[in-house]
Amino acid sequence: MTRATGVGSMPGEDAEAYAEAVRAVLGELPDLPHVPELPGRGATASMTGRALAVLEGLDVDLQPAGWRLVGTSGAPGVDHRRARSLLAQDLDCVEELTQGYEGAFKTQVAGPWTLAATVEKPRGDRGLSDHGARRDLAESLAEGLRSHIRDVRRRVPGATSLVVQVDEPALPAVLTGSVPTASGFGKHRVVHPPEASALLETVLSAIAEEGAEPWVHSCAPGVPWGLVRGAGATGFVVDLSVLSAADHDTVAEALEGGVSVALGVVPTLEPAGGTTAVTDKALVQRVERWLDMLGLDPDAGTLLVGPGCGLACASTAWSRKALTLSRQVASALS
């Protein structure tokens, strides 16, 4: 059976909008709802801020240039405390609105390479520039996720299975040496695949050891999905529009091999023609053409459908419509 899910982010800037996002996700994605993210509320609610709120044993603070590591003092800065408080408040809302829910459930977190590419070291420049810093980030994230998974399970006791989606939009840039230095005048050195795989595996293994399913998401082109699978991912969350010819084969092989594939087919932003410019019928045909091209059918493995990427920049109306379309397409394919 094909299911519908979302990538994670939604529009909105306050607690009321967050509660509405939770209701929308639960109502439109009954087979695999998720913990919404509302990055419109600021740095503490951004993809990076959410992941830093999960870290165990590392402290950060917020500078004009962005988030920065400050060590292991056990005395996090005010913005780090705010990020943790906001995550706890959001989970309080999820706990309240999922009362009586039973089924699979998903939460999301930025991955170790995306954190390394966005968080600065204590004395400047990205953590990506230092082997020790990027290792510390991966290990701290892995350990923090263990506690986070237990917390989500406690808050959503009806979750029959839990998916942890690791967001790695920066992974292709890390592997190709395309991440700019803090000055903007240079690029960080290429990270070779064995190290990239090892640190990703550190995080994915921790998720699996807690009994959750480790999925990896990226809507950037050039993601090495073979490397991601080798690091232990049991699910891919991909944007169909950015897959290369080689990616199609890799993803199809993974789907046949038991990897869950959430295929992003619904536009992230409202089309120029308005909400009626995209129909569930057209999206179903798009998925069917993709399956036919690969010689697969909807029952070939665990296939899901959803938006191409996060919906944070969409209007509230389109974000709801995108989730509705995802559900309708999944239903038709089933």
C-alpha positions as CSV (number, residue, x, y, z in Angstrom):
1,M,0.0,0.0,0.0
2,T,1.3,3.4,-0.9
3,R,1.3,5.9,2.0
4,A,1.6,9.7,2.2
5,T,3.9,11.7,4.3
6,G,5.5,15.1,4.6
7,V,9.1,16.3,4.6
8,G,8.8,18.3,7.9
9,S,8.7,22.1,7.6
10,M,5.5,24.1,7.5
11,P,4.7,27.8,7.3
12,G,3.9,29.8,10.4
13,E,5.4,32.1,13.1
14,D,3.7,31.4,16.4
15,A,2.4,28.8,18.8
16,E,-1.1,29.0,17.2
17,A,0.3,28.3,13.8
18,Y,2.3,25.4,15.2
19,A,-0.8,23.8,16.7
20,E,-2.6,24.2,13.3
21,A,0.3,22.6,11.5
22,V,0.1,19.6,13.9
23,R,-3.6,19.3,13.2
24,A,-3.1,19.5,9.4
25,V,-0.4,16.8,9.5
26,L,-2.5,14.5,11.6
27,G,-5.6,15.1,9.4
28,E,-4.1,14.9,6.0
29,L,-1.3,12.3,6.6
30,P,-3.0,9.7,8.7
31,D,-0.6,6.9,7.6
32,L,2.7,8.6,8.5
33,P,2.2,12.0,10.3
34,H,5.3,13.8,11.5
35,V,6.5,16.4,14.1
36,P,6.1,19.7,12.2
37,E,8.9,22.3,12.0
38,L,8.2,26.0,11.7
39,P,11.5,27.7,10.8
40,G,9.6,31.0,10.3
41,R,9.8,31.5,14.0
42,G,13.6,32.3,13.9
43,A,17.0,30.7,14.3
44,T,16.0,28.6,17.3
45,A,13.3,26.9,15.2
46,S,15.4,26.5,12.1
47,M,16.6,23.1,10.8
48,T,20.0,23.8,12.4
49,G,18.5,25.2,15.7
50,R,16.3,22.1,16.0
51,A,19.2,19.7,15.7
52,L,21.3,21.7,18.1
53,A,18.5,21.5,20.7
54,V,19.0,17.7,20.5
55,L,22.8,17.7,21.0
56,E,24.1,15.9,24.1
57,G,27.3,17.2,25.7
58,L,28.0,20.1,23.4
59,D,27.0,23.7,23.9
60,V,26.4,26.4,21.3
61,D,25.5,30.0,21.1
62,L,24.1,32.3,18.5
63,Q,26.3,34.9,16.9
64,P,25.5,37.4,14.1
65,A,27.1,35.0,11.7
66,G,25.0,32.1,13.0
67,W,25.4,29.2,15.4
68,R,28.8,28.6,17.0
69,L,30.2,25.8,19.2
70,V,31.3,27.0,22.6
71,G,32.5,23.7,24.2
72,T,31.4,21.2,26.8
73,S,30.9,23.4,29.8
74,G,27.4,22.2,30.6
75,A,26.2,25.8,30.6
76,P,24.5,26.4,27.3
77,G,24.0,30.0,26.2
78,V,20.6,31.7,26.3
79,D,19.8,30.9,22.6
80,H,20.7,27.3,23.0
81,R,18.4,27.1,26.0
82,R,15.7,28.8,24.0
83,A,16.1,26.2,21.2
84,R,15.7,23.4,23.7
85,S,12.7,25.1,25.3
86,L,11.0,25.7,22.0
87,L,11.4,22.0,21.0
88,A,10.0,20.9,24.3
89,Q,7.0,23.2,23.9
90,D,6.4,21.9,20.4
91,L,6.5,18.3,21.6
92,D,4.0,19.3,24.4
93,C,1.7,20.4,21.6
94,V,2.3,17.2,19.6
95,E,1.6,15.1,22.8
96,E,-1.7,16.9,23.4
97,L,-3.0,16.6,19.8
98,T,-1.9,13.0,19.2
99,Q,-4.0,11.7,22.1
100,G,-5.6,8.5,20.9
101,Y,-3.4,8.3,17.8
102,E,-2.1,4.8,16.8
103,G,0.2,4.1,13.9
104,A,3.5,5.0,12.4
105,F,5.0,8.4,13.3
106,K,8.0,10.4,12.1
107,T,10.3,13.1,13.4
108,Q,13.2,15.0,11.7
109,V,16.6,16.2,12.5
110,A,19.5,17.9,10.6
111,G,22.3,15.4,9.9
112,P,25.9,15.5,11.0
113,W,27.3,16.9,7.7
114,T,24.7,19.6,7.4
115,L,25.5,20.6,10.9
116,A,29.2,20.6,10.2
117,A,28.6,22.8,7.2
118,T,26.5,25.4,9.0
119,V,27.9,25.6,12.6
120,E,31.1,27.5,13.4
121,K,33.9,26.4,15.6
122,P,34.7,28.4,18.8
123,R,37.4,30.5,16.9
124,G,35.5,30.8,13.7
125,D,35.0,29.0,10.4
126,R,32.8,26.0,9.9
127,G,33.0,22.8,11.9
128,L,33.5,21.2,8.5
129,S,37.1,22.5,8.5
130,D,38.2,20.4,11.5
131,H,38.2,16.6,11.8
132,G,37.7,16.7,15.6
133,A,34.8,19.2,15.4
134,R,32.8,17.3,12.8
135,R,33.4,14.0,14.8
136,D,32.2,15.7,18.0
137,L,29.1,17.0,16.3
138,A,28.2,13.6,14.9
139,E,28.7,11.8,18.2
140,S,26.9,14.5,20.2
141,L,24.0,14.3,17.8
142,A,23.9,10.5,17.9
143,E,23.8,10.5,21.7
144,G,21.2,13.2,21.9
145,L,19.0,11.4,19.4
146,R,18.8,8.4,21.8
147,S,17.1,10.6,24.4
148,H,15.0,12.4,21.8
149,I,13.6,9.1,20.4
150,R,12.7,8.0,23.9
151,D,11.0,11.3,24.6
152,V,8.9,11.2,21.4
153,R,7.9,7.6,22.2
154,R,6.8,8.7,25.7
155,R,4.8,11.6,24.3
156,V,3.2,9.5,21.4
157,P,2.6,6.2,23.1
158,G,0.4,5.0,20.2
159,A,3.2,5.2,17.7
160,T,3.5,1.6,16.5
161,S,6.8,2.5,14.7
162,L,9.0,5.6,14.7
163,V,10.9,7.0,11.8
164,V,13.7,9.4,12.3
165,Q,14.4,11.4,9.2
166,V,18.0,12.8,9.0
167,D,18.0,15.9,6.8
168,E,21.3,16.2,4.8
169,P,20.8,19.0,2.2
170,A,24.5,19.9,2.5
171,L,25.9,16.4,1.8
172,P,26.5,16.8,-1.9
173,A,28.3,20.1,-1.4
174,V,30.4,18.5,1.4
175,L,31.5,15.7,-0.9
176,T,32.3,18.0,-3.9
177,G,34.2,20.7,-1.9
178,S,31.5,23.3,-2.6
179,V,30.9,24.6,0.9
180,P,32.2,28.2,1.2
181,T,34.5,29.2,4.0
182,A,33.4,31.8,6.5
183,S,35.1,34.5,4.5
184,G,33.3,33.6,1.4
185,F,36.6,33.7,-0.6
186,G,37.3,30.0,-0.6
187,K,35.8,26.5,-0.3
188,H,36.3,23.8,2.2
189,R,38.2,20.8,1.2
190,V,36.5,17.8,-0.2
191,V,35.4,15.2,2.4
192,H,36.0,11.7,1.0
193,P,33.2,9.1,0.9
194,P,34.6,6.8,3.5
195,E,34.6,9.5,6.2
196,A,31.3,10.9,5.0
197,S,29.8,7.4,5.3
198,A,31.4,6.7,8.7
199,L,30.0,9.8,10.5
200,L,26.6,9.4,8.9
201,E,26.6,5.8,10.1
202,T,27.4,7.0,13.6
203,V,24.0,8.8,13.7
204,L,22.0,6.3,11.8
205,S,23.3,3.4,13.9
206,A,22.2,5.2,17.1
207,I,18.7,5.6,15.7
208,A,18.5,2.0,14.7
209,E,19.8,0.9,18.1
210,E,16.9,2.7,19.7
211,G,14.5,0.7,17.6
212,A,13.6,3.5,15.2
213,E,13.9,3.5,11.4
214,P,16.7,5.8,10.1
215,W,15.7,7.6,6.9
216,V,17.8,10.2,5.1
217,H,16.3,13.1,3.2
218,S,17.8,15.5,0.8
219,C,16.1,17.5,-2.0
220,A,19.5,18.6,-3.4
221,P,20.8,17.2,-6.6
222,G,23.8,14.9,-6.6
223,V,23.1,13.0,-3.4
224,P,25.1,9.7,-3.3
225,W,22.2,7.5,-2.5
226,G,24.4,4.4,-2.6
227,L,26.6,5.8,0.1
228,V,23.5,6.7,2.1
229,R,22.2,3.2,1.9
230,G,25.6,1.8,2.8
231,A,25.7,4.0,5.9
232,G,22.6,2.3,7.2
233,A,19.6,4.2,5.9
234,T,16.5,2.1,5.7
235,G,14.5,4.9,4.0
236,F,15.1,7.6,1.3
237,V,13.2,10.8,1.1
238,V,13.8,12.1,-2.4
239,D,12.6,14.9,-4.7
240,L,11.8,13.2,-8.0
241,S,12.5,16.3,-10.0
242,V,16.2,16.4,-9.1
243,L,17.1,12.7,-9.6
244,S,19.6,12.0,-12.3
245,A,19.5,8.9,-14.6
246,A,21.9,7.1,-12.3
247,D,19.9,8.1,-9.2
248,H,16.7,6.6,-10.7
249,D,18.4,3.2,-10.9
250,T,20.0,3.4,-7.5
251,V,16.7,4.4,-5.9
252,A,14.8,1.7,-7.8
253,E,17.3,-0.9,-6.7
254,A,17.0,0.2,-3.1
255,L,13.2,0.1,-3.3
256,E,13.3,-3.4,-4.5
257,G,15.8,-4.3,-1.8
258,G,13.6,-3.3,1.1
259,V,14.4,0.4,1.5
260,S,11.4,2.7,2.0
261,V,11.3,5.4,-0.6
262,A,9.2,8.6,0.0
263,L,9.0,10.2,-3.5
264,G,8.5,13.9,-3.6
265,V,6.1,14.7,-6.4
266,V,3.8,17.5,-5.1
267,P,5.1,21.0,-5.8
268,T,6.6,22.7,-2.8
269,L,5.2,26.1,-3.8
270,E,1.8,27.0,-5.2
271,P,1.9,26.9,-9.1
272,A,1.5,30.1,-11.0
273,G,-2.0,28.9,-12.1
274,G,-3.2,28.6,-8.5
275,T,-4.2,25.7,-6.3
276,T,-6.2,24.1,-9.1
277,A,-3.3,24.0,-11.6
278,V,-2.1,20.7,-10.1
279,T,-4.4,17.7,-9.8
280,D,-4.0,14.4,-8.0
281,K,-4.7,12.7,-11.3
282,A,-1.7,14.4,-13.0
283,L,0.5,13.5,-10.0
284,V,-0.6,9.9,-10.0
285,Q,0.3,9.7,-13.7
286,R,3.7,11.1,-13.0
287,V,4.4,8.5,-10.4
288,E,3.1,5.7,-12.7
289,R,5.3,6.9,-15.5
290,W,8.3,6.8,-13.2
291,L,7.5,3.3,-12.0
292,D,6.9,2.2,-15.6
293,M,10.2,3.6,-16.7
294,L,11.9,1.5,-14.1
295,G,9.8,-1.6,-14.7
296,L,8.3,-1.4,-11.2
297,D,4.8,-1.3,-9.9
298,P,3.4,0.4,-6.8
299,D,3.7,-2.8,-4.8
300,A,7.4,-3.3,-5.6
301,G,8.4,-2.2,-2.2
302,T,7.5,0.4,0.5
303,L,6.6,3.4,-1.6
304,L,5.4,6.7,-0.1
305,V,4.6,10.0,-1.8
306,G,4.7,13.6,-0.6
307,P,5.9,17.2,-1.4
308,G,9.2,17.6,-3.2
309,C,10.7,19.4,-0.2
310,G,9.8,21.3,2.9
311,L,6.8,23.6,2.9
312,A,8.1,26.4,5.1
313,C,8.1,29.0,2.2
314,A,4.6,28.0,1.0
315,S,1.4,29.8,1.9
316,T,-0.7,28.2,4.6
317,A,-3.3,27.4,2.0
318,W,-0.9,25.7,-0.3
319,S,0.8,23.8,2.5
320,R,-2.5,22.3,3.4
321,K,-3.3,21.6,-0.2
322,A,0.1,19.9,-0.8
323,L,-0.6,17.5,2.1
324,T,-4.1,16.8,0.8
325,L,-2.7,16.1,-2.7
326,S,-0.2,13.7,-1.2
327,R,-2.9,11.8,0.6
328,Q,-5.0,11.6,-2.6
329,V,-2.2,10.4,-4.7
330,A,-1.2,7.7,-2.2
331,S,-4.8,6.6,-2.1
332,A,-5.1,6.4,-5.9
333,L,-1.9,4.5,-6.2
334,S,-3.1,2.0,-3.6
